[in-house]
Amino acid sequence: MIIKPLNSPNFSIKTRVNKDIKLIVLHYTGMQSKIESVKRLLSTKHKVSCHYLIDRKGQILKMVEDNKVAWHAGKSKWKKFINLNKNSIGIEIVNKGHELGYEKFTFQQINSLIQICKNLKKKYKIKNSNIVGHSDIAPLRKKDPGEKFPWNKLYRNNIGIWYKKSKFKSKSFDDNKLEKLFFKNLFRIGYRYFSKKRRSKNDIFLIKAFQRRFLPQNVTGKIDQKTFNISHFLANHIKN
């Protein structure tokens, strides 16, 4: 695996130690091209960065050293972690995103991503449940890496989490009970930005974030039986 250095000036000066790194956060760039994305990540005006960028051909650029805090996650929460920059490695994958012509990720991109995630996971002892998308940690404002991102393929390479349909237990609940249990499951998995006790108009963003990752062909914002079953499996089988 060849990694080309391209240093961004956008990072926090304080150095962190290996044990501070607990998560990998995956993004798409959401810009017209690799050139535009790199320009933004190098810009002192925009103050954003990532540790690694993977282009459409699978080339990996290293933009910030692992022991420095890159500025990629923004306001975010996952499990007990708040504002995840300080505890995470950020990986940007070149893709135009939802607003500019969302593309399928290339075979080369995903292969490079799998390689680098395996290395980072081993080096920093990162749990599979802490390999997340930007929309998982900031569901009220982010959609990336989106419903075209192949989380299932990553899982088959022992990266991230997924579910097994054969182990679903069929349970029927009324809509109110289903909703209540679904959000309890989300909390156990790691999602935040909602109340387990009270429903909010923002809850649809949480449901869509979950579906975008685990049920990408059915991003409705409604808690149907399959959406609930997946949440139930993950809440009861993943190691947090």
Kinemage of the C-alpha trace (Angstrom):
@kinemage 1
@onewidth
@group {chain A} dominant
@subgroup {mainchain}
@vectorlist {calphas} color= white
{ca met a 1} P 0.000 0.000 0.000
{ca ile a 2} L 1.550 3.291 -1.163
{ca ile a 3} L 0.607 6.439 0.748
{ca lys a 4} L 1.646 9.781 -0.709
{ca pro a 5} L 2.221 12.651 1.738
{ca leu a 6} L 0.423 15.949 1.109
{ca asn a 7} L 0.475 17.961 4.297
{ca ser a 8} L -2.497 20.102 5.291
{ca pro a 9} L -1.848 23.049 7.644
{ca asn a 10} L -5.225 22.461 9.322
{ca phe a 11} L -4.720 20.541 12.533
{ca ser a 12} L -4.441 21.143 16.261
{ca ile a 13} L -0.914 21.734 17.527
{ca lys a 14} L -1.187 19.455 20.561
{ca thr a 15} L 0.056 15.914 19.920
{ca arg a 16} L -2.062 12.961 21.039
{ca val a 17} L -0.966 9.473 22.080
{ca asn a 18} L -2.094 6.208 20.491
{ca lys a 19} L -4.591 5.365 23.219
{ca asp a 20} L -6.495 8.617 22.467
{ca ile a 21} L -7.428 7.264 19.028
{ca lys a 22} L -10.655 5.317 19.445
{ca leu a 23} L -12.566 5.741 16.188
{ca ile a 24} L -12.317 5.886 12.416
{ca val a 25} L -14.764 8.288 10.747
{ca leu a 26} L -15.506 7.843 7.037
{ca his a 27} L -16.615 10.759 4.840
{ca tyr a 28} L -17.184 11.557 1.217
{ca thr a 29} L -15.662 14.809 -0.024
{ca gly a 30} L -18.917 16.167 -1.504
{ca met a 31} L -17.096 18.298 -4.072
{ca gln a 32} L -16.840 18.329 -7.870
{ca ser a 33} L -13.389 16.759 -8.106
{ca lys a 34} L -10.299 15.562 -6.319
{ca ile a 35} L -8.582 18.841 -7.209
{ca glu a 36} L -11.323 20.913 -5.557
{ca ser a 37} L -11.355 18.616 -2.531
{ca val a 38} L -7.604 18.843 -2.019
{ca lys a 39} L -7.704 22.623 -2.452
{ca arg a 40} L -10.334 22.862 0.311
{ca leu a 41} L -8.407 20.516 2.640
{ca leu a 42} L -5.225 22.576 2.188
{ca ser a 43} L -6.947 25.943 2.619
{ca thr a 44} L -6.186 27.887 5.787
{ca lys a 45} L -9.349 29.883 5.111
{ca his a 46} L -11.732 26.923 5.330
{ca lys a 47} L -10.041 25.217 8.302
{ca val a 48} L -11.026 21.650 7.425
{ca ser a 49} L -8.798 18.619 6.996
{ca cys a 50} L -8.574 14.868 7.273
{ca his a 51} L -5.851 12.354 8.011
{ca tyr a 52} L -6.238 10.476 4.727
{ca leu a 53} L -7.890 11.114 1.358
{ca ile a 54} L -8.621 8.322 -1.134
{ca asp a 55} L -9.156 9.333 -4.759
{ca arg a 56} L -11.243 7.580 -7.438
{ca lys a 57} L -8.231 5.527 -8.567
{ca gly a 58} L -7.550 4.320 -5.038
{ca gln a 59} L -4.511 6.509 -4.404
{ca ile a 60} L -4.131 7.425 -0.741
{ca leu a 61} L -2.913 10.868 0.324
{ca lys a 62} L -1.801 11.442 3.892
{ca met a 63} L -2.764 14.985 4.874
{ca val a 64} L -2.370 15.032 8.666
{ca glu a 65} L -0.239 12.791 10.877
{ca asp a 66} L -2.189 10.289 12.977
{ca asn a 67} L -0.902 11.797 16.227
{ca lys a 68} L -2.381 15.194 15.349
{ca val a 69} L -6.050 16.176 15.573
{ca ala a 70} L -7.482 16.824 12.091
{ca trp a 71} L -10.630 18.939 11.649
{ca his a 72} L -13.111 16.627 9.950
{ca ala a 73} L -15.901 15.581 12.339
{ca gly a 74} L -17.226 18.914 13.606
{ca lys a 75} L -19.973 18.866 16.206
{ca ser a 76} L -20.536 15.160 16.773
{ca lys a 77} L -21.367 12.401 19.249
{ca trp a 78} L -20.951 8.637 19.374
{ca lys a 79} L -21.344 6.555 22.529
{ca lys a 80} L -19.498 8.452 25.283
{ca phe a 81} L -17.452 10.517 22.814
{ca ile a 82} L -18.322 14.159 22.108
{ca asn a 83} L -16.770 16.296 19.342
{ca leu a 84} L -14.945 13.367 17.847
{ca asn a 85} L -11.971 15.103 16.222
{ca lys a 86} L -9.799 14.528 19.271
{ca asn a 87} L -10.473 10.774 19.370
{ca ser a 88} L -10.665 9.834 15.703
{ca ile a 89} L -8.913 9.281 12.405
{ca gly a 90} L -10.769 10.990 9.540
{ca ile a 91} L -10.768 9.443 6.062
{ca glu a 92} L -12.213 11.368 3.104
{ca ile a 93} L -13.237 9.421 -0.015
{ca val a 94} L -13.509 11.409 -3.239
{ca asn a 95} L -17.169 11.457 -4.328
{ca lys a 96} L -19.358 14.331 -5.546
{ca gly a 97} L -21.952 13.568 -2.883
{ca his a 98} L -25.707 14.030 -2.765
{ca glu a 99} L -25.741 17.660 -3.865
{ca leu a 100} L -23.441 17.440 -6.879
{ca gly a 101} L -24.162 14.028 -8.427
{ca tyr a 102} L -23.678 11.181 -5.952
{ca glu a 103} L -21.584 8.400 -7.485
{ca lys a 104} L -20.900 4.771 -6.743
{ca phe a 105} L -17.610 4.327 -4.948
{ca thr a 106} L -14.983 2.665 -7.130
{ca phe a 107} L -13.562 -0.805 -6.605
{ca gln a 108} L -10.089 0.725 -6.226
{ca gln a 109} L -11.270 3.209 -3.582
{ca ile a 110} L -12.890 0.559 -1.435
{ca asn a 111} L -9.915 -1.801 -1.713
{ca ser a 112} L -7.554 0.963 -0.592
{ca leu a 113} L -9.940 1.892 2.204
{ca ile a 114} L -10.091 -1.703 3.439
{ca gln a 115} L -6.305 -1.906 3.513
{ca ile a 116} L -5.840 1.319 5.437
{ca cys a 117} L -8.665 0.564 7.872
{ca lys a 118} L -7.168 -2.823 8.652
{ca asn a 119} L -3.828 -1.181 9.428
{ca leu a 120} L -5.363 1.572 11.571
{ca lys a 121} L -7.674 -0.821 13.396
{ca lys a 122} L -4.758 -3.062 14.343
{ca lys a 123} L -2.356 -0.241 15.213
{ca tyr a 124} L -4.768 1.646 17.489
{ca lys a 125} L -6.896 -1.312 18.660
{ca ile a 126} L -10.069 0.273 17.275
{ca lys a 127} L -13.316 -1.628 17.834
{ca asn a 128} L -15.475 -2.478 14.843
{ca ser a 129} L -18.382 -0.646 16.479
{ca asn a 130} L -16.261 2.528 16.418
{ca ile a 131} L -15.756 2.515 12.652
{ca val a 132} L -18.496 4.919 11.632
{ca gly a 133} L -19.766 7.255 8.952
{ca his a 134} L -20.073 11.021 9.316
{ca ser a 135} L -23.856 10.622 9.267
{ca asp a 136} L -23.686 8.233 12.242
{ca ile a 137} L -21.971 10.805 14.447
{ca ala a 138} L -23.720 13.927 13.099
{ca pro a 139} L -27.088 12.654 11.790
{ca leu a 140} L -28.899 15.986 12.010
{ca arg a 141} L -26.621 17.629 9.455
{ca lys a 142} L -24.709 14.984 7.467
{ca lys a 143} L -25.532 12.225 4.956
{ca asp a 144} L -22.060 10.941 4.101
{ca pro a 145} L -20.738 8.510 3.121
{ca gly a 146} L -24.321 7.757 2.085
{ca glu a 147} L -26.478 4.879 0.910
{ca lys a 148} L -24.120 3.859 -1.924
{ca phe a 149} L -21.287 3.174 0.484
{ca pro a 150} L -20.640 -0.608 0.736
{ca trp a 151} L -20.626 -1.151 4.514
{ca asn a 152} L -21.442 -4.819 3.957
{ca lys a 153} L -18.243 -5.317 1.941
{ca leu a 154} L -16.204 -3.689 4.707
{ca tyr a 155} L -17.858 -5.988 7.240
{ca arg a 156} L -16.901 -9.033 5.160
{ca asn a 157} L -13.317 -7.823 5.584
{ca asn a 158} L -13.791 -7.526 9.363
{ca ile a 159} L -14.234 -3.747 9.337
{ca gly a 160} L -17.258 -2.139 10.956
{ca ile a 161} L -20.546 -3.784 11.922
{ca trp a 162} L -23.396 -5.462 10.037
{ca tyr a 163} L -26.252 -7.849 10.762
{ca lys a 164} L -27.264 -11.434 10.010
{ca lys a 165} L -30.798 -11.855 8.690
{ca ser a 166} L -30.856 -15.529 9.678
{ca lys a 167} L -30.677 -14.528 13.349
{ca phe a 168} L -33.613 -12.125 13.337
{ca lys a 169} L -36.216 -13.005 15.930
{ca ser a 170} L -39.682 -12.123 14.750
{ca lys a 171} L -41.546 -10.051 17.319
{ca ser a 172} L -44.659 -8.010 16.756
{ca phe a 173} L -45.260 -4.777 18.661
{ca asp a 174} L -47.676 -1.918 18.259
{ca asp a 175} L -46.215 1.190 16.617
{ca asn a 176} L -45.558 3.046 19.881
{ca lys a 177} L -43.720 0.107 21.442
{ca leu a 178} L -41.747 -0.500 18.246
{ca glu a 179} L -40.671 3.139 18.152
{ca lys a 180} L -39.634 3.170 21.809
{ca leu a 181} L -37.602 -0.031 21.494
{ca phe a 182} L -36.007 1.142 18.242
{ca phe a 183} L -34.565 4.267 19.869
{ca lys a 184} L -33.361 2.235 22.838
{ca asn a 185} L -31.547 0.018 20.355
{ca leu a 186} L -30.023 3.048 18.607
{ca phe a 187} L -28.648 4.279 21.914
{ca arg a 188} L -27.093 0.895 22.686
{ca ile a 189} L -25.449 0.814 19.267
{ca gly a 190} L -23.898 4.258 19.814
{ca tyr a 191} L -26.190 6.838 18.189
{ca arg a 192} L -26.953 10.067 20.030
{ca tyr a 193} L -28.826 13.362 19.295
{ca phe a 194} L -32.195 12.082 20.481
{ca ser a 195} L -34.065 11.351 23.683
{ca lys a 196} L -34.969 7.781 24.618
{ca lys a 197} L -38.077 9.107 26.380
{ca arg a 198} L -39.444 11.873 24.134
{ca arg a 199} L -39.906 11.962 20.402
{ca ser a 200} L -38.889 14.979 18.314
{ca lys a 201} L -39.319 16.189 14.741
{ca asn a 202} L -35.569 15.632 14.356
{ca asp a 203} L -35.901 11.890 14.971
{ca ile a 204} L -36.511 11.312 11.261
{ca phe a 205} L -32.871 12.249 10.627
{ca leu a 206} L -31.741 9.535 13.036
{ca ile a 207} L -33.948 6.935 11.385
{ca lys a 208} L -32.690 7.920 7.922
{ca ala a 209} L -29.046 7.868 9.075
{ca phe a 210} L -29.546 4.345 10.390
{ca gln a 211} L -31.331 3.209 7.208
{ca arg a 212} L -28.791 4.917 4.970
{ca arg a 213} L -26.150 2.688 6.534
{ca phe a 214} L -27.965 -0.595 7.197
{ca leu a 215} L -30.966 -0.556 4.843
{ca pro a 216} L -29.812 1.667 1.966
{ca gln a 217} L -32.532 0.600 -0.454
{ca asn a 218} L -35.210 1.779 1.985
{ca val a 219} L -34.303 5.246 3.329
{ca thr a 220} L -37.838 6.277 4.266
{ca gly a 221} L -37.464 7.731 7.747
{ca lys a 222} L -40.144 5.306 8.951
{ca ile a 223} L -39.547 2.536 11.471
{ca asp a 224} L -40.809 -0.557 9.690
{ca gln a 225} L -40.370 -4.131 10.921
{ca lys a 226} L -37.112 -4.721 9.021
{ca thr a 227} L -35.543 -1.480 10.274
{ca phe a 228} L -36.471 -2.491 13.813
{ca asn a 229} L -35.162 -6.052 13.364
{ca ile a 230} L -31.774 -4.775 12.205
{ca ser a 231} L -31.533 -2.380 15.151
{ca his a 232} L -32.513 -5.167 17.554
{ca phe a 233} L -29.872 -7.528 16.169
{ca leu a 234} L -27.099 -4.933 16.305
{ca ala a 235} L -28.015 -3.727 19.793
{ca asn a 236} L -27.850 -7.277 21.122
{ca his a 237} L -24.940 -8.759 19.184
{ca ile a 238} L -22.251 -6.142 18.619
{ca lys a 239} L -19.402 -5.692 21.075
{ca asn a 240} L -19.288 -2.146 22.376
